[in-house]
Amino acid sequence: MLKLQCYNGVDSLETFLRKFHSMSWYLQLNEEDAMYHLCGSIEGAAGQVLEGLPTDAKTTDVIKLLQTRFGTKLQAERFKVELLA
């Protein structure tokens, strides 16, 4: 059985998400099962995105939160703000 390794906010989010999407496709997970696998695979600092998450949240909601906090797209802006502070 395939098992997705945990993501803790330190390693590459893009790599983790690529593995998650590949596994979800291969196992033909429906939205509910994919959500359980995703939430069960994030821990530590990354797991904090689950706090306060609505019960009807979707995988896309969790992924957007992870990308906002740990993705590389917004990191340049964050670093600029930190340098100016």
C-alpha positions as CSV (number, residue, x, y, z in Angstrom):
1,M,0.0,0.0,0.0
2,L,1.2,3.5,-0.8
3,K,1.8,5.9,2.0
4,L,2.3,9.6,1.6
5,Q,5.2,10.8,3.7
6,C,4.4,13.6,6.2
7,Y,5.0,17.3,5.4
8,N,6.1,19.4,8.4
9,G,6.7,22.8,6.6
10,V,10.5,22.3,6.3
11,D,10.9,20.3,3.1
12,S,9.7,21.4,-0.4
13,L,5.9,21.9,-0.4
14,E,5.8,21.6,-4.2
15,T,7.4,18.1,-4.0
16,F,5.0,17.0,-1.3
17,L,2.0,18.3,-3.3
18,R,3.2,16.6,-6.5
19,K,3.4,13.3,-4.5
20,F,0.0,13.9,-3.0
21,H,-1.6,14.5,-6.4
22,S,0.1,11.5,-7.9
23,M,-1.0,9.2,-5.1
24,S,-4.6,10.6,-5.2
25,W,-4.8,10.0,-8.9
26,Y,-3.3,6.5,-8.7
27,L,-5.5,5.4,-5.8
28,Q,-8.5,7.2,-7.5
29,L,-9.4,8.9,-4.2
30,N,-12.6,10.8,-4.0
31,E,-12.6,14.3,-2.4
32,E,-13.4,13.0,1.1
33,D,-10.7,10.3,1.1
34,A,-8.2,12.7,-0.4
35,M,-8.9,15.2,2.4
36,Y,-8.3,12.6,5.1
37,H,-5.0,11.6,3.5
38,L,-3.9,15.2,3.1
39,C,-4.8,16.2,6.7
40,G,-3.3,13.0,8.0
41,S,0.0,13.8,6.2
42,I,0.7,17.2,7.5
43,E,2.2,17.8,10.9
44,G,4.2,20.2,13.0
45,A,4.1,23.8,11.8
46,A,2.3,22.8,8.6
47,G,-0.3,21.1,10.7
48,Q,-1.3,24.4,12.2
49,V,-3.1,25.3,9.0
50,L,-5.8,22.8,10.1
51,E,-6.6,24.9,13.2
52,G,-9.9,26.7,12.7
53,L,-10.5,25.0,9.4
54,P,-14.3,24.7,8.7
55,T,-15.7,21.2,8.7
56,D,-16.7,21.5,5.1
57,A,-13.3,22.5,3.9
58,K,-11.9,20.8,0.7
59,T,-8.5,19.7,-0.2
60,T,-8.1,22.8,-2.4
61,D,-8.7,25.0,0.8
62,V,-6.0,23.2,2.7
63,I,-3.6,23.3,-0.3
64,K,-4.1,27.1,-0.6
65,L,-3.4,27.6,3.0
66,L,-0.2,25.5,2.8
67,Q,0.9,27.4,-0.4
68,T,0.3,30.7,1.3
69,R,2.3,29.8,4.4
70,F,5.0,27.4,2.9
71,G,4.9,27.9,-0.8
72,T,7.7,29.7,-2.8
73,K,5.3,32.0,-4.7
74,L,4.8,34.4,-1.9
75,Q,8.1,34.0,-0.2
76,A,9.9,36.7,-2.1
77,E,7.3,39.3,-0.9
78,R,7.6,38.0,2.7
79,F,11.4,38.3,2.6
80,K,11.2,41.9,1.3
81,V,8.8,42.9,4.1
82,E,11.1,41.2,6.7
83,L,14.1,43.0,5.3
84,L,12.4,46.4,5.4
85,A,11.3,45.9,9.0
